[in-house]
Amino acid sequence: MASTTRLAIPLVLGGLLSPLSAHAEGDPPEAPPAVTVQAGSDGFTLTSADKAFQLKLRGYLQTDGRFFASHADKPGATTFLIRRARPIVEGTLFGAFDFRLMPDFGAGTVQLFDAYLDFHPAKEVRLRAGKFKPPVGLERLQSATNTVFIERALPTDLVPNRDVGLQVHGELHGGVLTYAVAAFNGTADGASADTNLDDSFDIAARVFAQPFRAGGPSVLKGLGVGIAASQGQQFGATASTGVAPLRTVGQQTFFSYRAGALADDTAIAHGDHFRLSPQGYFYAGPVGLLAEYVTSTQAVSRGTERARLRNQAWQVTASAVVLGGAPSFEGVRPPHPLRPSEGAWGAVELAGRYHTLTVDSDAFPLYADPNKSARAARSWGVAANWYLNANARLAADFDHTTFDGGAPDADRTPESVFLSRFQLSW
């Protein structure tokens, strides 16, 4: 028994010390998992080995030409311009939180457009907080890199651009149904806000369905229909009226509320603001169709006078990819990038659009000057897009807009504008 014990002790000690002796002999310890670095058409990405942390560096640049063939009361400048220059920083933290930062250096100014956090415990329920697009306008929710036309249509004048708030959103049944419910500081039509100026909030909600996405006739898989609305209150002041001008495709103001040095000379937001927008799109094979209607009702005042003004706009955009690829709400992705030596020419898209905006007749003459502001704008346009690859696009548009009123005892001079764009995204 004693001899067995003497034999066991060296064996046990040898087993315990063997890893130490191996390390002492110079065998390196196991290396920690490496970080993955990727660079491609989707930008530059750094990802941790466990996928819980990710950093994406992306962005896009749009250089435009804007050429007016006609001269309105306030003629637009025929010019080249940097329409948008937006570096984007996105990422994931701890596998559960996404973030996005997107400033813009276009048009000679610096603005912060997106800055938000997104908590995503599940696809069905996500929580977003920060500055982002309110879920109202269909074309506004489409990325500026994916719109068929260079400039968005007139209904976008009646929906908010960016606002700061809190949103619950998600996808149900594999993306067949998406929803969003949010509370925001509130902002004027077509405008952005960073702070709350009147202690009231806007509630916005949107439901969008793609009923045949998960099954059904293949020709209907690209059908999407929805409805969005917002309700809140805006109260302006002489220095910050809470109402915004309306602009043409050429970005020229065709309607503005009265403004003066005194409060009695200035029209301001004063109470309930309600928006409603039925919307939808349909993509099948090489053709696409996008349509939306927006009505915006805002209570306004001027001195002791009060009114509820209802402005309305709608648009229909039809497109066809005549060479390579297919249209979608996320844009055209040519299956073969431009390589003339191999007979590959990317993708070519042609499109047409009609859109109108009508201002409430009760806005005149108390809240707007009929000699300077038009009662309605009607526009038609054609577009051609050449997608060199998934990241580069050359575009050319022509838009013609006519007006009702807007000049002394006459209609404002029609606007005819030719737009060009070279776009690069990564």
C-alpha positions in Angstrom: 0.0 0.0 0.0 2.8 2.4 0.9 4.6 1.6 -2.4 1.4 2.4 -4.3 1.0 5.7 -2.6 4.7 6.7 -3.4 4.0 5.9 -7.1 0.8 7.9 -7.3 2.2 11.1 -5.9 4.7 11.7 -8.7 2.1 10.8 -11.4 -0.4 13.4 -10.0 2.3 16.1 -9.7 3.5 15.4 -13.2 0.0 15.8 -14.6 -0.5 19.1 -12.8 2.9 20.5 -13.8 2.9 19.3 -17.4 1.0 22.4 -18.8 3.3 24.7 -17.0 6.4 22.9 -18.4 4.9 23.1 -21.9 4.4 26.9 -21.5 7.9 27.2 -20.1 9.3 25.5 -23.2 7.9 28.4 -25.3 4.7 27.1 -26.8 2.5 30.2 -27.4 -1.0 30.4 -25.8 -4.0 30.4 -28.0 -4.5 33.7 -29.9 -7.7 35.6 -29.3 -10.2 35.5 -32.2 -9.3 38.1 -34.9 -11.4 41.1 -35.9 -12.8 40.8 -39.4 -12.2 43.8 -41.8 -14.1 44.0 -45.0 -14.2 46.5 -47.9 -16.7 46.4 -50.7 -19.7 48.0 -52.4 -21.4 48.4 -49.0 -18.6 50.4 -47.5 -15.9 49.5 -44.9 -16.8 47.2 -42.1 -15.0 46.0 -38.9 -16.7 43.1 -37.1 -15.8 41.3 -33.9 -15.3 37.6 -33.9 -18.6 37.0 -32.0 -20.5 39.4 -34.3 -21.6 41.4 -31.3 -19.8 44.6 -32.3 -19.6 46.1 -35.7 -18.6 49.4 -37.3 -19.6 50.5 -40.8 -18.2 53.5 -42.7 -20.5 54.4 -45.5 -21.7 57.5 -47.3 -22.8 59.1 -50.6 -22.0 62.1 -52.8 -24.4 63.8 -55.2 -23.1 66.5 -57.6 -25.9 68.2 -59.5 -26.5 70.6 -62.3 -29.6 72.8 -62.2 -30.5 74.7 -65.4 -33.6 76.8 -65.7 -35.1 77.3 -69.2 -37.6 79.9 -67.9 -37.6 82.7 -65.4 -40.2 83.0 -62.7 -40.9 86.0 -60.5 -37.8 85.0 -58.4 -35.7 83.3 -61.0 -33.7 80.3 -59.9 -30.0 80.2 -60.2 -28.6 78.1 -63.0 -25.7 76.4 -61.3 -23.6 73.4 -60.5 -23.9 72.4 -56.8 -23.1 69.7 -54.3 -26.6 68.6 -53.5 -25.6 66.1 -50.8 -22.3 65.1 -49.2 -23.1 62.6 -46.4 -20.6 60.5 -44.6 -22.4 57.8 -42.6 -21.2 56.0 -39.5 -23.3 53.0 -38.5 -22.7 50.1 -36.1 -23.9 47.5 -33.6 -23.0 47.4 -29.9 -23.4 44.3 -27.7 -25.3 42.6 -30.4 -28.5 44.4 -29.4 -28.1 48.1 -30.2 -27.6 49.7 -33.6 -26.6 53.4 -34.1 -26.4 55.8 -37.1 -24.8 59.2 -37.5 -25.2 61.0 -40.8 -24.2 64.7 -41.2 -24.6 66.6 -44.5 -22.0 69.0 -46.0 -24.0 69.7 -49.2 -25.1 73.1 -50.5 -22.4 74.9 -48.5 -23.9 74.2 -45.1 -23.4 71.6 -42.3 -26.4 69.9 -40.8 -27.0 66.7 -38.8 -29.7 64.7 -40.4 -29.6 61.3 -38.7 -28.4 60.6 -35.1 -30.2 57.7 -33.4 -30.0 54.5 -31.4 -32.0 51.4 -32.3 -32.6 48.7 -29.7 -33.6 45.5 -31.4 -34.4 42.5 -29.2 -36.5 41.1 -32.0 -37.6 41.9 -35.5 -41.1 42.3 -34.3 -40.3 45.0 -31.8 -37.6 47.6 -32.0 -37.1 50.9 -30.1 -35.5 53.9 -31.9 -34.5 57.2 -30.1 -32.9 60.2 -31.6 -33.2 62.2 -34.8 -34.6 60.4 -37.9 -37.4 60.5 -40.5 -40.9 60.4 -39.1 -42.9 57.6 -40.6 -45.3 59.6 -42.8 -44.3 60.3 -46.5 -43.6 57.4 -48.7 -41.0 59.1 -51.0 -39.5 60.9 -48.0 -38.9 57.5 -46.4 -37.1 56.4 -49.5 -33.3 57.1 -49.5 -32.2 60.0 -51.6 -29.9 57.6 -53.4 -32.8 55.4 -54.6 -35.5 58.0 -55.7 -36.3 57.6 -59.4 -36.2 61.4 -60.0 -33.4 63.7 -58.8 -35.8 65.8 -56.7 -38.7 64.4 -54.8 -42.3 65.2 -55.8 -44.6 67.9 -54.4 -46.3 65.7 -51.8 -43.0 65.7 -49.9 -43.6 69.5 -49.2 -46.4 68.5 -46.9 -44.6 65.8 -44.7 -41.9 66.3 -42.1 -38.2 65.8 -43.0 -36.4 65.0 -39.8 -37.5 65.2 -36.2 -36.3 64.1 -32.7 -38.3 61.6 -31.0 -39.0 58.0 -29.8 -40.4 55.3 -32.1 -41.5 51.7 -31.7 -41.4 49.8 -35.0 -41.0 46.3 -36.4 -41.8 43.6 -38.9 -44.5 41.0 -38.6 -44.9 37.7 -40.5 -41.5 37.8 -42.2 -41.9 41.4 -43.4 -45.4 41.0 -44.8 -46.5 43.8 -42.4 -44.4 46.6 -41.0 -45.5 49.2 -38.5 -44.2 52.3 -36.7 -45.7 54.4 -33.8 -43.7 57.4 -32.7 -43.7 60.6 -30.6 -41.8 63.6 -31.9 -41.1 67.2 -30.9 -43.1 68.3 -34.0 -42.1 70.3 -37.0 -43.6 72.2 -39.9 -44.4 70.6 -43.3 -41.2 69.9 -45.2 -39.0 71.0 -42.4 -36.6 69.5 -39.8 -36.4 70.1 -36.0 -33.8 69.6 -33.4 -35.7 70.9 -30.3 -39.2 71.4 -29.1 -40.2 75.1 -29.3 -43.8 74.9 -28.0 -44.0 72.2 -25.3 -46.3 70.1 -27.5 -45.6 66.8 -29.3 -46.6 65.0 -32.5 -47.8 61.4 -32.6 -47.1 59.6 -35.9 -48.1 56.1 -37.0 -47.7 54.1 -40.2 -48.8 50.6 -41.3 -47.5 49.2 -44.5 -48.3 45.8 -46.0 -46.7 43.6 -48.7 -49.4 40.9 -48.7 -47.8 38.6 -51.3 -44.2 38.9 -50.1 -44.2 35.5 -48.4 -46.4 33.7 -50.9 -49.0 34.0 -53.6 -48.7 35.0 -57.3 -45.1 35.9 -58.1 -46.3 38.9 -60.2 -47.7 40.5 -57.0 -44.7 40.0 -54.7 -43.7 43.6 -55.4 -47.0 45.1 -54.3 -47.0 47.3 -51.2 -49.8 49.4 -49.7 -50.1 51.4 -46.6 -51.4 54.4 -44.7 -49.6 56.9 -42.4 -50.8 59.8 -40.2 -49.6 62.3 -37.7 -51.4 64.4 -35.1 -50.0 67.2 -33.0 -50.0 70.9 -32.2 -47.7 73.6 -33.4 -47.6 77.1 -31.9 -45.4 79.6 -33.7 -44.2 83.1 -32.9 -43.0 86.0 -35.0 -39.4 84.9 -34.9 -40.3 81.2 -35.5 -43.6 80.9 -37.2 -44.0 77.1 -37.3 -45.2 77.2 -40.9 -42.9 76.6 -43.9 -42.8 77.7 -47.6 -43.6 75.3 -50.4 -41.0 74.6 -53.1 -40.9 73.5 -56.7 -38.8 70.7 -58.2 -36.2 73.4 -58.9 -36.3 74.2 -55.2 -37.9 77.7 -55.7 -40.5 79.0 -53.3 -43.9 79.2 -55.0 -46.0 79.7 -51.8 -45.1 81.3 -48.4 -47.2 82.7 -45.6 -47.3 86.4 -44.8 -44.4 87.6 -42.6 -43.8 91.1 -41.2 -42.1 92.9 -38.4 -45.2 92.9 -36.2 -47.2 89.9 -34.9 -50.4 91.2 -36.6 -48.6 91.1 -40.0 -47.3 87.5 -39.6 -49.2 84.2 -40.1 -48.1 81.6 -37.5 -49.0 78.0 -36.6 -51.6 78.1 -33.8 -53.0 74.7 -32.8 -53.8 71.3 -34.3 -51.8 69.9 -37.1 -53.0 66.7 -38.8 -51.5 64.8 -41.7 -52.9 61.8 -43.6 -51.2 59.8 -46.4 -52.4 56.7 -48.2 -49.5 55.3 -50.2 -48.3 52.4 -52.2 -46.0 51.0 -54.9 -46.0 48.1 -57.3 -42.9 46.5 -58.9 -43.1 43.6 -61.4 -40.4 42.6 -63.8 -38.9 45.7 -65.5 -41.6 48.2 -64.5 -42.4 50.1 -61.3 -45.2 52.4 -60.0 -45.2 54.6 -56.9 -48.1 56.7 -55.8 -49.0 58.7 -52.7 -51.5 61.3 -51.5 -50.9 63.7 -48.6 -53.3 66.1 -46.9 -52.0 68.4 -44.2 -54.4 70.5 -42.0 -52.8 73.2 -39.9 -54.5 75.7 -37.6 -53.0 79.2 -38.2 -53.5 82.7 -36.9 -52.8 86.2 -37.8 -53.4 88.7 -35.1 -56.9 87.9 -33.7 -57.9 85.9 -36.8 -58.0 82.1 -36.8 -58.3 79.5 -39.5 -57.7 75.8 -40.3 -56.0 75.5 -43.6 -55.9 72.2 -45.5 -53.3 71.7 -48.3 -53.3 68.6 -50.5 -50.8 67.0 -52.9 -50.5 63.7 -54.8 -48.1 62.1 -57.3 -47.8 59.1 -59.6 -44.4 58.0 -60.8 -44.0 55.2 -63.4 -40.6 53.7 -64.4 -39.2 51.0 -66.6 -35.7 49.4 -66.6 -35.0 49.0 -70.3 -31.6 47.5 -69.9 -30.3 45.2 -67.1 -31.7 44.9 -63.6 -35.2 45.6 -62.2 -36.7 48.5 -60.2 -37.6 48.3 -56.5 -38.2 50.7 -53.6 -34.5 50.2 -52.7 -33.4 51.3 -56.2 -32.0 49.5 -59.2 -29.1 47.1 -58.8 -27.7 46.1 -62.1 -26.7 42.4 -62.2 -23.6 43.2 -64.3 -21.6 46.4 -63.7 -20.3 48.5 -66.6 -17.7 46.6 -68.6 -18.0 47.6 -72.3 -15.2 45.1 -73.3 -17.4 42.3 -72.0 -20.6 43.7 -73.4 -22.0 44.7 -70.0 -23.5 48.2 -69.8 -25.0 48.3 -66.3 -28.7 49.3 -66.2 -30.8 52.0 -67.8 -34.1 53.3 -66.4 -36.6 55.6 -68.0 -39.4 57.3 -66.0 -42.3 59.7 -66.1 -44.1 61.5 -63.3 -47.1 63.8 -62.7 -47.7 65.6 -59.3 -49.8 68.4 -58.0 -50.2 70.5 -54.8 -53.2 72.6 -54.0 -53.2 75.3 -51.2 -56.4 75.9 -49.2 -58.3 78.8 -50.8 -58.9 80.2 -47.3 -55.2 81.1 -47.1 -55.8 84.1 -49.4 -55.5 87.0 -48.9 -55.3 87.1 -45.1 -52.6 84.5 -44.5 -50.8 84.6 -47.9 -50.3 87.3 -50.5 -52.0 86.1 -53.8 -49.7 88.4 -55.8 -46.7 86.4 -54.5 -47.9 83.0 -53.6 -49.6 80.5 -56.0 -52.8 78.7 -55.2 -51.7 75.5 -56.9 -48.7 73.9 -58.7 -49.0 71.2 -61.3 -45.9 69.4 -62.6 -44.9 66.7 -65.1 -41.5 65.3 -65.7 -39.4 62.7 -67.4 -36.2 61.1 -66.2 -33.3 58.9 -67.4 -31.0 57.0 -65.1 -27.9 55.1 -66.0 -26.6 52.8 -63.3 -23.0 52.0 -64.0 -22.9 49.6 -61.1 -24.6 49.2 -57.7 -22.8 52.4 -56.5 -22.5 54.8 -59.4 -25.4 56.5 -61.2 -25.7 59.2 -63.9 -29.1 60.9 -64.0 -30.9 63.5 -66.1 -34.4 64.9 -65.5 -36.7 67.5 -67.1 -39.6 69.0 -65.1 -42.2 71.5 -66.2 -44.4 73.2 -63.6 -47.4 75.5 -64.1 -49.1 77.6 -61.4 -52.5 79.1 -60.5 -51.9 82.7 -59.4 -48.7 83.8 -57.7 -48.2 87.0 -59.7 -50.0 90.4 -59.7 -53.3 89.7 -61.4 -51.8 86.7 -63.3 -50.4 83.2 -63.0 -46.7 82.8 -62.0 -44.4 82.1 -65.0 -44.1 78.4 -65.5 -40.9 76.7 -64.3 -39.0 74.5 -66.7 -35.8 73.0 -65.2 -33.3 70.5 -66.4 -31.5 68.6 -63.7 -28.4 66.4 -63.9 -26.7 64.3 -61.3 -23.5 62.2 -60.8 -24.0 60.0 -57.7 -21.5 57.8 -55.9 -22.4 55.8 -52.8 -20.5 53.3 -50.8 
